[in-house]
Amino acid sequence: MAYDPRGDHGASGGHDGGGFVRARGRRPVTDYGSTLTHWMRNRQPRFKGAFKGEAERPSASYIVDMLPPLARVTNPADSVPTKHLHSSLNKIKHPVNVVRWTPEGRRLLTASSSGEFTLWNGTGFNFETIMQAHDVAIRALAYSHSDDWLISADHDGIIKYWQPNFNNVQVIQGHTDPIRDLAFSPNDSKFVTASDDSSLKIFDFAGGVAESTLQGHGWDAKSCDWHPTKGLIVSGSKDHLVKLWDPRTQRCLTTLHGHKNTITKTSFERVMGWCLATSARDQTARIFDIRMMRDICLLRGHEKDISTLAWHPIHSNLLSTGGNEGSLFHYLLDEPNTPAGQAISTAVYESPDPLTAPAQSIYPTHKIPFAHDYAIWSLDWHPLGHILASGSNDRITRFWSRGRPGETDIFQDKYHIGEVAAEAQGTWDRRGGRRQRQEEEEQELEDEMEGLVDQKMPLKQPAPTFPGLPGLSLPANGVPPPPPQIPGVSAATAPVAAPPLPFPIPGAAGAPPPPLPGGLDPSNPAHFAKIAEMMQKAGLPPPPPPNMLPPGLIPPPNFAVPPGFPPPPAFAQGGVDMQASDSNGGRRRAPLPSQEESLRMEQKKGNYTRVR
């Protein structure tokens, strides 16, 4: 893995100009190509030792001898992700609900609470593109085993089918309540969903219809998974139960009563296929052996609820868990790591009676207590097993990997000991951290501006609107706008007169003005108070005071007043001029409308009659 640090570098000619020019360094890159090439050149059959190259040693000179996890399947400790690689965040930040690596491992797909898909580069971790996939928060994502399809589910119970190029081909209403999880069957012909309506549904993928419904949970179904090779479905619910189902008969095979709070995640192990991992809000995770239908390991160490977990794709005994407070723990199931002062428990397989022996307590091999600021909602391993991605409620997506040979300061960074302790030890600078975060945000902003544009979201062209009335388009000065030009058709040389209207407009083009209602004399207008009283008796709102327009009504520019009507009041630029100049050159506020009529109306109702 190659890594180029970023920071402040003096550009060429910077000192000649009398100043220090800040230039953004090259982006850090985690490249797995060299390690795979090194392994492929020196590998041999496993019965001969599996590898004949130079052994890796704790020195920086042995970075060239690093091997991928697939080359050391018997050494899972070498794949524990202890180093923070990069933090990726959008320009407009939202909580990250789901993270999923694309099947080829070149990009990471994240789904946020705003319904957006974001693609991040898998080696440079830079922004690539963003699109509006759903109208509400996305809750679940799953790629098919054939790598040809992606399905997503949101908070409204809608399921969408996507091709690898993110072309949406199907939308179905799966549930009426939020869908919390989904999973494909081994042959990709069906998929299962878990919803807050306490049920699981099995859908036919080709037809997009629900074939069967699994009923049995007494509360919201929070998680589900389909065994990678068998016809077996697992579900976890808010009723503290883990159930195993037969998808053919829709029958519950067994119920596991290991947890004492809401189940947050259930996942089958993908390499061997004999273990089932579950996490709950009781601060523990459990490993079940489906051959015995009982728990064999109890994962301890978390001080808060466990929100998610993920199996390693290469090592069947490496499991990572994310806590509700942002901690990231890694467990090796064959290493108890019992702390001092605690009794060492015996493995179930080594006890005289495996059916009645208590589950073995496993403590974390490595802890990252400050991995995120808030709850970790999703974890996903790269298909090669060298990078772990985490999405959190702090709206940040982070990438983790193993440390390079010779790196010892990674255990003293702010993610392991906190910002205050890291600043005290000199391994983290608060000012430098802010500068680095600012540079990262600037770089992500540049990447987002240079990224792909969602062609399904055209830019909105603002239409000419009536001032003061948003969204109401009216022609200026009563003249309709000219029609748009048609390509290939020449425009008329002389202006074409508008066709006459089928009815005369009162007061325009010589037509007589309209008669006033109620026999009012235009030469002797009525008093404003009388007009207001007449409108009040008719049940109409009172008119505006003289020489004032109704609130929010502003005439368009170059508006011509029809003959017989008084001129409108003067306006300032951008609205009504409520301030006028006095004789002394100062500014005074224009008088407000009289409230005497409103007071009289209230006094007639019996209010405000007593003199204070």
Backbone torsions as a table, in degrees:
resi	resn	phi	psi	omega
1	MET	NA	126.5	178.5
2	ALA	-96.9	139.8	-177.8
3	TYR	-139.0	123.4	177.4
4	ASP	-114.0	115.1	-178.3
5	PRO	-69.0	154.6	177.6
6	ARG	-110.4	150.9	178.4
7	GLY	173.5	-154.2	-180.0
8	ASP	-94.4	125.5	179.6
9	HIS	-128.6	141.8	177.2
10	GLY	-77.6	121.2	178.7
11	ALA	-74.8	158.2	179.6
12	SER	-63.9	130.8	-178.3
13	GLY	83.2	3.4	-178.1
14	GLY	-68.2	-39.9	-178.9
15	HIS	-77.4	-22.7	178.2
16	ASP	-65.7	-31.9	-179.4
17	GLY	-83.4	0.7	177.4
18	GLY	87.5	11.5	-178.9
19	GLY	-147.0	174.0	179.5
20	PHE	-107.0	118.6	-177.4
21	VAL	-92.2	125.3	179.0
22	ARG	-85.3	124.1	177.9
23	ALA	-123.0	132.9	-178.8
24	ARG	-71.6	129.8	-179.3
25	GLY	-71.8	174.2	179.1
26	ARG	-70.5	147.4	-177.3
27	ARG	-69.3	139.0	176.6
28	PRO	-65.0	137.1	-176.0
29	VAL	-126.6	130.5	173.6
30	THR	-106.9	99.7	-173.6
31	ASP	-105.0	120.4	179.9
32	TYR	-92.6	-1.8	-176.3
33	GLY	-64.7	-41.6	-177.5
34	SER	-68.4	-38.2	179.8
35	THR	-68.0	-39.6	177.3
36	LEU	-66.2	-40.5	178.8
37	THR	-64.0	-42.1	178.9
38	HIS	-62.1	-39.8	179.8
39	TRP	-70.7	-42.0	-178.3
40	MET	-66.7	-29.3	179.5
41	ARG	-74.9	-30.1	-171.7
42	ASN	-114.1	4.3	-176.6
43	ARG	-80.3	160.7	176.9
44	GLN	-152.3	170.7	-178.2
45	PRO	-54.6	149.0	-174.2
46	ARG	-66.8	-28.3	179.7
47	PHE	-72.7	-11.3	175.3
48	LYS	-100.2	3.7	179.9
49	GLY	118.5	-12.7	173.6
50	ALA	72.6	-22.9	-177.6
51	PHE	-157.0	137.3	-178.3
52	LYS	-120.3	7.9	-179.4
53	GLY	-83.4	-171.0	-178.6
54	GLU	-70.5	135.3	178.4
55	ALA	-75.4	146.1	-178.7
56	GLU	-77.6	136.2	-179.8
57	ARG	-131.0	158.6	-175.8
58	PRO	-75.6	71.0	177.2
59	SER	-150.4	147.8	-177.3
60	ALA	-63.8	-23.2	-179.9
61	SER	-72.1	-11.3	-179.5
62	TYR	-99.4	13.8	176.5
63	ILE	-62.5	-33.6	-179.2
64	VAL	-69.4	-14.3	-178.5
65	ASP	-100.4	13.7	178.3
66	MET	-66.7	148.5	-178.1
67	LEU	-123.4	151.7	176.4
68	PRO	-74.3	163.2	-179.6
69	PRO	-58.5	-30.5	-179.1
70	LEU	-65.8	-21.5	179.5
71	ALA	-83.3	-11.5	-178.0
72	ARG	-136.6	63.3	-176.9
73	VAL	-68.3	-19.3	179.8
74	THR	-94.5	1.6	-179.6
75	ASN	-123.9	73.6	-178.2
76	PRO	-67.4	-22.4	-179.3
77	ALA	-64.0	-25.7	178.7
78	ASP	-74.5	-10.7	-178.5
79	SER	-105.2	4.4	-179.8
80	VAL	-67.9	122.3	-177.1
81	PRO	-79.1	102.0	-177.5
82	THR	-104.8	-12.5	-173.1
83	LYS	-110.3	135.6	174.3
84	HIS	-82.0	125.6	-178.9
85	LEU	-94.6	-51.1	-173.3
86	HIS	-161.6	152.0	173.4
87	SER	-118.5	122.2	-178.3
88	SER	-112.0	135.2	-179.9
89	LEU	-146.0	147.4	-178.5
90	ASN	-79.2	166.7	176.0
91	LYS	-66.4	-45.9	173.0
92	ILE	-103.1	110.7	-167.1
93	LYS	-89.8	137.5	175.5
94	HIS	-139.7	154.4	175.4
95	PRO	-57.5	138.0	-178.3
96	VAL	-93.5	112.8	-176.4
97	ASN	-87.2	-37.7	-175.3
98	VAL	-138.8	139.6	170.1
99	VAL	-125.4	134.8	178.9
100	ARG	-143.7	129.5	172.4
101	TRP	-75.4	141.5	173.4
102	THR	-66.0	155.6	-172.9
103	PRO	-57.6	-33.5	179.8
104	GLU	-84.7	-7.1	175.3
105	GLY	79.3	12.8	-178.4
106	ARG	-86.6	-19.9	-177.0
107	ARG	-142.0	158.8	173.7
108	LEU	-113.6	129.4	178.4
109	LEU	-102.0	125.6	176.9
110	THR	-118.3	143.8	178.1
111	ALA	-119.9	131.1	-172.4
112	SER	-110.9	174.0	179.1
113	SER	-73.9	-9.3	175.8
114	SER	-89.3	0.4	-179.1
115	GLY	84.5	18.4	-176.0
116	GLU	-103.5	143.9	167.5
117	PHE	-95.0	133.6	174.2
118	THR	-127.4	133.2	178.2
119	LEU	-107.0	128.4	177.0
120	TRP	-116.3	142.9	178.3
121	ASN	-65.4	140.2	-174.6
122	GLY	-81.5	-11.5	179.4
123	THR	-114.6	-42.6	178.1
124	GLY	-94.3	-12.6	177.1
125	PHE	62.1	22.2	178.2
126	ASN	-89.4	162.3	179.7
127	PHE	-68.9	139.7	176.8
128	GLU	-116.5	-53.7	179.7
129	THR	-160.0	163.7	179.1
130	ILE	-142.4	146.5	179.6
131	MET	-149.9	152.3	176.9
132	GLN	-87.0	102.3	-175.2
133	ALA	-89.9	-40.3	-179.2
134	HIS	-130.0	163.7	178.2
135	ASP	-85.4	-19.8	-179.5
136	VAL	-128.6	-174.0	-175.8
137	ALA	-62.8	135.6	176.5
138	ILE	-86.9	130.6	-175.2
139	ARG	-109.4	-22.1	-174.6
140	ALA	-152.3	147.7	175.6
141	LEU	-139.4	147.9	176.2
142	ALA	-156.5	130.4	172.4
143	TYR	-92.3	145.1	177.0
144	SER	-72.4	159.9	179.8
145	HIS	-67.4	-25.6	177.4
146	SER	-81.8	-3.7	179.1
147	ASP	65.8	17.9	-177.6
148	ASP	-100.2	-13.8	-173.7
149	TRP	-140.0	153.6	173.6
150	LEU	-132.8	133.1	175.8
151	ILE	-119.8	144.1	-180.0
152	SER	-133.9	151.1	-179.8
153	ALA	-135.1	147.4	-174.4
154	ASP	-123.5	-172.6	-174.3
155	HIS	-74.0	-15.9	177.6
156	ASP	-94.0	4.8	179.9
157	GLY	82.1	16.1	-179.6
158	ILE	-92.6	137.3	178.8
159	ILE	-115.1	134.3	179.9
160	LYS	-124.4	141.1	175.6
161	TYR	-97.6	136.0	179.3
162	TRP	-130.6	142.8	168.9
163	GLN	-84.2	167.3	-179.3
164	PRO	-59.5	-24.9	176.4
165	ASN	-87.6	11.5	177.3
166	PHE	63.7	40.6	170.3
167	ASN	-93.8	118.8	-177.4
168	ASN	-79.8	119.6	-174.4
169	VAL	-112.7	-14.2	-176.6
170	GLN	-156.0	141.7	175.6
171	VAL	-133.9	125.4	179.7
172	ILE	-131.8	151.8	175.8
173	GLN	-93.7	99.0	-175.8
174	GLY	-78.3	-48.4	-179.5
175	HIS	-136.3	165.0	172.6
176	THR	-91.5	-16.9	176.9
177	ASP	-106.0	168.3	-179.4
178	PRO	-58.6	140.8	174.9
179	ILE	-94.2	124.0	-174.7
180	ARG	-95.7	-25.7	-177.1
181	ASP	-161.3	158.5	175.4
182	LEU	-154.8	160.1	-177.2
183	ALA	-157.5	146.3	178.1
184	PHE	-85.3	152.8	171.7
185	SER	-76.1	166.7	-177.4
186	PRO	-60.1	-32.1	-179.8
187	ASN	-100.6	8.6	176.0
188	ASP	65.6	10.8	179.4
189	SER	-81.9	-18.2	-178.8
190	LYS	-140.6	164.2	172.3
191	PHE	-147.0	155.2	-176.6
192	VAL	-117.4	145.3	179.3
193	THR	-126.6	147.8	175.2
194	ALA	-117.9	132.2	-172.2
195	SER	-130.9	165.8	177.4
196	ASP	-72.8	-5.3	175.5
197	ASP	-83.7	15.7	176.0
198	SER	69.0	14.0	-178.9
199	SER	-122.6	160.8	171.2
200	LEU	-117.5	141.2	179.1
201	LYS	-123.2	138.8	175.5
202	ILE	-104.7	121.0	-176.8
203	PHE	-107.1	144.5	168.2
204	ASP	-80.8	121.7	-172.7
205	PHE	-67.6	-42.3	-177.4
206	ALA	-67.6	-41.3	-177.8
207	GLY	-86.4	-22.1	-179.2
208	GLY	69.8	28.5	-178.7
209	VAL	-123.5	151.2	178.3
210	ALA	-77.7	124.6	179.8
211	GLU	-89.6	-36.8	-176.9
212	SER	-154.4	161.0	-179.7
213	THR	-126.9	131.7	-179.8
214	LEU	-100.0	110.6	-179.1
215	GLN	-109.8	139.4	178.8
216	GLY	167.0	-24.2	177.8
217	HIS	-78.1	146.7	-179.9
218	GLY	-95.3	0.8	-179.5
219	TRP	-152.6	-169.8	-175.3
220	ASP	-57.9	134.5	173.4
221	ALA	-86.4	116.9	-172.1
222	LYS	-98.9	-20.4	-175.4
223	SER	-155.4	154.3	175.6
224	CYS	-155.6	160.0	177.3
225	ASP	-158.2	149.5	177.4
226	TRP	-110.3	132.4	-178.2
227	HIS	-58.7	140.1	-175.2
228	PRO	-65.1	-22.5	-178.1
229	THR	-130.6	-10.4	-173.1
230	LYS	-118.7	163.4	173.7
231	GLY	-84.0	73.6	-174.3
232	LEU	-144.3	129.7	-179.6
233	ILE	-120.6	137.9	175.9
234	VAL	-117.2	146.3	178.8
235	SER	-142.3	146.5	175.5
236	GLY	-125.0	143.8	-170.7
237	SER	-133.1	172.3	176.1
238	LYS	-74.5	-9.7	177.8
239	ASP	-86.4	14.5	175.2
240	HIS	74.5	8.5	-174.5
241	LEU	-107.9	146.9	171.6
242	VAL	-115.1	123.4	-176.4
243	LYS	-119.1	144.7	174.4
244	LEU	-111.2	132.8	-172.5
245	TRP	-122.6	149.9	169.5
246	ASP	-95.7	111.9	-176.5
247	PRO	-67.6	-17.4	-178.4
248	ARG	-77.6	-43.8	-176.6
249	THR	-103.8	-1.6	-177.3
250	GLN	57.6	31.5	-176.1
251	ARG	-105.6	139.7	176.4
252	CYS	-77.8	118.4	-176.9
253	LEU	-77.2	-44.3	179.5
254	THR	-159.4	162.1	176.8
255	THR	-124.3	129.1	-178.0
256	LEU	-103.0	125.5	-173.8
257	HIS	-109.7	46.2	-175.5
258	GLY	-84.2	-30.4	-172.4
259	HIS	-99.4	162.1	-177.7
260	LYS	-119.7	15.6	178.8
261	ASN	-155.7	-174.2	-174.5
262	THR	-59.3	132.5	176.6
263	ILE	-77.6	128.5	-178.4
264	THR	-102.8	-28.5	-177.6
265	LYS	-155.8	139.1	172.7
266	THR	-131.5	135.3	-175.9
267	SER	-153.5	132.4	174.6
268	PHE	-81.6	146.4	174.7
269	GLU	-75.0	135.8	-168.4
270	ARG	-94.3	-17.3	-174.3
271	VAL	-86.2	-58.5	-179.4
272	MET	-92.5	-37.1	177.1
273	GLY	85.3	13.1	-177.4
274	TRP	-103.2	-9.2	-173.4
275	CYS	-116.5	151.9	177.5
276	LEU	-129.6	127.4	179.8
277	ALA	-106.6	136.3	177.8
278	THR	-134.0	145.0	175.2
279	SER	-128.5	155.0	-175.7
280	ALA	-148.1	174.6	178.9
281	ARG	-85.9	18.8	173.8
282	ASP	-98.8	19.0	175.4
283	GLN	70.3	17.6	179.5
284	THR	-135.2	160.4	170.2
285	ALA	-128.5	150.0	-176.6
286	ARG	-128.8	146.9	175.6
287	ILE	-112.0	121.9	179.9
288	PHE	-106.4	141.5	171.7
289	ASP	-96.8	114.6	-175.8
290	ILE	-72.7	-10.8	175.4
291	ARG	-77.3	-29.8	178.1
292	MET	-105.6	-11.2	-177.9
293	MET	55.4	45.6	177.8
294	ARG	-151.1	163.3	179.7
295	ASP	-82.4	138.5	-178.6
296	ILE	-113.8	-22.2	-179.3
297	CYS	-136.5	141.6	175.8
298	LEU	-119.8	113.5	-175.8
299	LEU	-89.2	116.2	-179.1
300	ARG	-111.8	174.8	175.5
301	GLY	122.0	-29.3	179.6
302	HIS	-73.6	139.0	175.9
303	GLU	-95.5	-11.9	176.9
304	LYS	-127.6	-179.3	-179.1
305	ASP	-63.2	148.6	175.2
306	ILE	-94.2	124.6	-174.1
307	SER	-98.7	-25.2	-179.1
308	THR	-161.7	168.3	176.9
309	LEU	-153.5	165.5	-178.8
310	ALA	-155.0	134.9	174.8
311	TRP	-83.7	148.1	174.3
312	HIS	-74.4	139.7	-176.6
313	PRO	-74.8	-14.6	-178.4
314	ILE	-110.6	-46.5	-176.2
315	HIS	-96.7	118.4	-176.4
316	SER	-76.2	-9.5	-178.6
317	ASN	-110.3	13.8	178.6
318	LEU	-111.4	123.4	-177.1
319	LEU	-133.1	137.5	179.0
320	SER	-117.6	139.6	-179.0
321	THR	-127.5	147.3	176.8
322	GLY	-116.2	134.0	-175.9
323	GLY	-95.5	164.7	-178.9
324	ASN	-73.6	-14.4	177.9
325	GLU	-102.0	3.9	176.6
326	GLY	101.6	7.7	179.9
327	SER	-83.9	152.9	-179.7
328	LEU	-128.9	115.0	-177.4
329	PHE	-115.1	147.5	177.9
330	HIS	-124.2	132.3	-176.5
331	TYR	-119.9	139.7	167.2
332	LEU	-108.5	116.0	-169.7
333	LEU	-69.5	-18.4	177.9
334	ASP	-99.5	10.2	175.5
335	GLU	-128.9	105.7	-175.5
336	PRO	-64.7	-33.3	-178.8
337	ASN	51.9	45.2	-178.2
338	THR	-66.3	124.6	179.8
339	PRO	-67.9	164.4	-179.0
340	ALA	-65.4	137.8	-179.6
341	GLY	92.2	-8.2	178.9
342	GLN	-100.9	145.7	178.8
343	ALA	-73.7	136.2	179.9
344	ILE	-79.6	124.6	-179.4
345	SER	-93.1	153.8	-177.6
346	THR	-94.6	144.6	177.4
347	ALA	-65.5	147.8	-178.1
348	VAL	-62.2	-37.7	-176.9
349	TYR	-70.4	-18.6	-179.0
350	GLU	-97.4	-2.5	-179.2
351	SER	-82.8	157.0	179.6
352	PRO	-63.3	-35.2	-178.8
353	ASP	-125.2	92.8	-175.8
354	PRO	-63.4	-23.4	-176.6
355	LEU	-74.3	-27.1	-176.9
356	THR	-111.2	-7.2	-178.0
357	ALA	-68.7	143.6	178.0
358	PRO	-69.8	156.7	179.9
359	ALA	-67.4	144.9	-179.7
360	GLN	-77.0	133.6	178.8
361	SER	-83.2	127.0	179.9
362	ILE	-117.4	130.2	178.0
363	TYR	-108.2	155.8	-172.2
364	PRO	-63.7	141.4	174.1
365	THR	-75.3	-35.7	178.9
366	HIS	-145.5	141.4	-179.9
367	LYS	-120.7	137.8	169.5
368	ILE	-123.0	86.7	-170.7
369	PRO	-66.5	-28.7	-174.9
370	PHE	-114.8	41.8	-179.0
371	ALA	-63.8	-40.5	177.7
372	HIS	-136.5	164.1	179.1
373	ASP	-82.2	-26.8	-178.2
374	TYR	-132.7	-169.3	-172.4
375	ALA	-60.4	140.5	173.8
376	ILE	-89.7	117.1	-176.0
377	TRP	-90.8	-26.3	-173.2
378	SER	-151.6	143.8	174.5
379	LEU	-131.6	143.7	177.2
380	ASP	-154.7	134.5	179.7
381	TRP	-90.7	145.7	170.8
382	HIS	-61.5	146.3	-179.3
383	PRO	-56.3	-28.6	177.0
384	LEU	-83.6	-11.5	174.6
385	GLY	83.1	16.8	-177.7
386	HIS	-105.4	-11.0	-179.9
387	ILE	-133.9	135.7	174.1
388	LEU	-112.1	128.1	178.1
389	ALA	-105.5	140.8	-179.5
390	SER	-132.2	135.8	175.8
391	GLY	-117.4	137.5	-168.5
392	SER	-133.2	168.1	174.7
393	ASN	-73.8	-9.7	175.1
394	ASP	-83.0	10.8	172.4
395	ARG	70.2	21.8	-178.3
396	ILE	-123.0	140.4	172.2
397	THR	-106.0	123.8	-177.0
398	ARG	-118.7	150.9	-179.4
399	PHE	-118.1	135.7	-176.3
400	TRP	-128.8	146.8	178.3
401	SER	-150.8	175.0	176.9
402	ARG	-74.0	156.0	177.2
403	GLY	-76.9	152.2	177.7
404	ARG	-77.8	159.1	179.0
405	PRO	-57.9	131.4	178.3
406	GLY	93.2	-7.4	179.5
407	GLU	-86.7	116.4	-179.4
408	THR	-118.0	-14.5	-176.8
409	ASP	-84.4	-2.7	-178.1
410	ILE	-69.8	-19.7	179.1
411	PHE	-83.4	-2.5	179.4
412	GLN	-114.1	18.2	-179.9
413	ASP	-83.9	178.0	-174.7
414	LYS	-69.7	-18.5	179.7
415	TYR	-79.3	-22.1	179.8
416	HIS	-96.4	-39.8	-174.1
417	ILE	-118.6	-1.9	178.6
418	GLY	94.8	161.2	-175.7
419	GLU	-67.7	-41.6	-176.9
420	VAL	-64.9	-48.0	-179.1
421	ALA	-67.5	-37.8	179.1
422	ALA	-67.0	-36.1	177.5
423	GLU	-69.1	-35.5	178.4
424	ALA	-67.8	-35.0	179.8
425	GLN	-84.9	-7.5	178.6
426	GLY	83.8	9.7	179.0
427	THR	-90.0	-5.8	178.0
428	TRP	-149.5	134.2	180.0
429	ASP	-110.4	123.8	-177.1
430	ARG	-63.3	-43.0	179.5
431	ARG	-68.1	-42.3	177.0
432	GLY	-65.7	-33.6	177.0
433	GLY	-65.7	-40.2	176.9
434	ARG	-65.7	-39.8	179.0
435	ARG	-65.5	-40.9	178.7
436	GLN	-65.7	-40.2	177.7
437	ARG	-64.6	-38.0	177.6
438	GLN	-64.7	-41.4	178.2
439	GLU	-64.6	-40.1	179.0
440	GLU	-64.8	-41.0	178.5
441	GLU	-66.3	-38.5	176.5
442	GLU	-64.2	-40.8	179.5
443	GLN	-66.5	-41.0	178.5
444	GLU	-65.9	-34.9	177.4
445	LEU	-65.4	-41.2	176.8
446	GLU	-64.8	-42.7	179.0
447	ASP	-63.3	-38.0	-178.6
448	GLU	-69.4	-34.2	177.1
449	MET	-71.2	-31.3	178.3
450	GLU	-89.0	-4.1	-176.0
451	GLY	-73.6	177.8	-179.8
452	LEU	-70.1	146.3	-179.6
453	VAL	-98.3	133.7	176.9
454	ASP	-71.0	110.3	-174.9
455	GLN	-74.6	-11.2	177.5
456	LYS	-85.4	-1.6	178.9
457	MET	-121.4	79.9	-179.1
458	PRO	-66.3	153.8	179.0
459	LEU	-69.7	139.9	-179.0
460	LYS	-85.6	126.1	177.2
461	GLN	-92.1	121.5	-179.4
462	PRO	-69.7	131.3	179.1
463	ALA	-91.0	151.0	176.7
464	PRO	-63.8	125.7	-174.7
465	THR	-116.9	162.0	177.2
466	PHE	-74.8	124.0	-177.6
467	PRO	-58.8	132.0	178.5
468	GLY	90.0	-15.9	178.1
469	LEU	-123.7	90.8	-176.5
470	PRO	-62.4	136.9	175.9
471	GLY	86.9	-7.3	-179.0
472	LEU	-102.3	111.6	-178.0
473	SER	-95.8	121.4	177.9
474	LEU	-130.8	146.0	177.9
475	PRO	-70.4	145.7	179.2
476	ALA	-75.3	134.8	175.9
477	ASN	61.5	24.3	175.7
478	GLY	76.0	6.1	-178.1
479	VAL	-105.5	123.7	-179.7
480	PRO	-67.6	150.0	179.8
481	PRO	-69.0	155.9	179.1
482	PRO	-68.3	150.2	179.1
483	PRO	-67.4	153.0	179.0
484	PRO	-68.6	150.4	179.7
485	GLN	-74.3	139.9	177.5
486	ILE	-94.5	128.6	-179.8
487	PRO	-59.8	132.6	177.7
488	GLY	91.1	-6.1	179.7
489	VAL	-113.5	124.2	-177.9
490	SER	-72.9	148.2	-179.6
491	ALA	-79.4	157.5	179.8
492	ALA	-71.6	142.6	-178.3
493	THR	-77.2	-34.2	-178.6
494	ALA	-108.6	146.8	178.3
495	PRO	-64.6	136.9	-178.5
496	VAL	-96.7	128.3	-179.2
497	ALA	-70.6	144.6	179.0
498	ALA	-71.4	144.1	179.4
499	PRO	-64.8	146.9	-178.3
500	PRO	-68.9	150.3	179.0
501	LEU	-77.0	148.7	-179.1
502	PRO	-71.3	-8.4	179.8
503	PHE	-139.4	146.5	-179.5
504	PRO	-75.9	145.3	176.1
505	ILE	-91.6	123.2	-179.1
506	PRO	-60.3	132.1	176.0
507	GLY	83.2	2.4	-178.5
508	ALA	-123.2	145.8	176.8
509	ALA	56.4	42.3	175.8
510	GLY	80.3	0.0	-179.7
511	ALA	-74.1	147.8	-178.7
512	PRO	-67.2	146.8	178.3
513	PRO	-66.6	154.4	-178.4
514	PRO	-68.3	147.0	178.4
515	PRO	-70.0	144.8	179.4
516	LEU	-78.4	143.8	-178.7
517	PRO	-73.9	151.4	174.0
518	GLY	73.1	16.8	179.4
519	GLY	67.7	30.7	179.7
520	LEU	-73.2	142.7	-179.0
521	ASP	-93.4	120.5	-179.9
522	PRO	-65.9	-27.3	180.0
523	SER	-76.1	-22.1	179.5
524	ASN	-129.0	78.1	-174.7
525	PRO	-65.2	152.0	179.9
526	ALA	-74.6	162.7	178.5
527	HIS	-71.8	148.9	-177.8
528	PHE	-60.6	-37.5	-179.5
529	ALA	-65.4	-35.6	178.1
530	LYS	-67.5	-41.3	178.3
531	ILE	-62.7	-42.7	179.2
532	ALA	-63.6	-38.3	179.0
533	GLU	-67.4	-39.2	177.5
534	MET	-63.4	-42.7	180.0
535	MET	-68.4	-31.8	178.0
536	GLN	-67.6	-40.4	178.2
537	LYS	-66.3	-32.4	178.9
538	ALA	-79.3	-3.1	179.7
539	GLY	81.2	20.3	-180.0
540	LEU	-101.3	154.9	176.8
541	PRO	-67.1	150.2	-178.4
542	PRO	-66.1	147.3	179.8
543	PRO	-74.9	163.7	176.0
544	PRO	-70.1	159.4	178.4
545	PRO	-61.9	165.0	179.7
546	PRO	-59.7	146.3	179.1
547	ASN	60.6	27.3	176.5
548	MET	-136.7	145.7	179.2
549	LEU	-96.8	160.9	175.8
550	PRO	-57.8	154.5	-179.3
551	PRO	-60.9	134.3	177.6
552	GLY	84.5	-5.9	-178.3
553	LEU	-97.7	113.0	179.8
554	ILE	-124.0	125.2	-178.7
555	PRO	-68.1	151.3	178.3
556	PRO	-68.8	165.5	178.8
557	PRO	-64.6	149.3	179.3
558	ASN	59.0	34.1	-179.4
559	PHE	-79.3	124.3	-179.7
560	ALA	-95.6	128.3	-178.8
561	VAL	-80.8	129.0	177.0
562	PRO	-61.1	152.5	-179.9
563	PRO	-65.0	142.6	179.9
564	GLY	95.6	-5.3	-179.5
565	PHE	-110.4	144.5	179.8
566	PRO	-69.3	152.3	179.6
567	PRO	-68.0	148.4	177.6
568	PRO	-72.1	162.0	177.1
569	PRO	-68.5	161.3	-179.4
570	ALA	-73.3	146.2	-178.3
571	PHE	-122.7	149.7	172.1
572	ALA	-88.2	171.6	-179.9
573	GLN	-69.0	116.9	176.8
574	GLY	94.9	6.2	178.3
575	GLY	158.4	-170.2	-177.5
576	VAL	-76.0	134.7	178.9
577	ASP	-82.9	100.5	-178.9
578	MET	-91.0	3.0	179.0
579	GLN	-127.6	129.0	-180.0
580	ALA	-118.4	160.2	-178.1
581	SER	-90.3	139.1	176.3
582	ASP	-96.2	-176.7	-175.6
583	SER	-70.2	-23.7	-178.3
584	ASN	-85.1	5.0	-179.9
585	GLY	86.4	-6.2	178.0
586	GLY	-83.4	-168.8	-179.0
587	ARG	-125.5	134.0	177.4
588	ARG	-125.2	152.9	-178.1
589	ARG	-82.7	136.6	179.9
590	ALA	-64.6	151.2	-177.5
591	PRO	-68.0	141.6	178.2
592	LEU	-80.1	159.2	177.4
593	PRO	-59.1	146.2	-178.2
594	SER	-68.3	144.1	179.5
595	GLN	-108.8	14.0	-179.4
596	GLU	-66.5	-40.0	-179.6
597	GLU	-63.5	-41.6	179.0
598	SER	-65.6	-37.8	178.3
599	LEU	-65.4	-41.3	178.5
600	ARG	-63.5	-40.0	178.0
601	MET	-62.1	-41.1	179.2
602	GLU	-68.8	-35.6	179.0
603	GLN	-68.3	-32.2	175.6
604	LYS	-64.9	-28.6	178.2
605	LYS	-82.7	-4.3	179.2
606	GLY	98.4	6.7	-179.6
607	ASN	-99.9	153.4	174.8
608	TYR	56.2	41.3	-179.9
609	THR	-96.2	-20.8	-178.1
610	ARG	-88.6	132.6	-179.6
611	VAL	-79.0	127.5	-179.7
612	ARG	-84.6	NA	NA
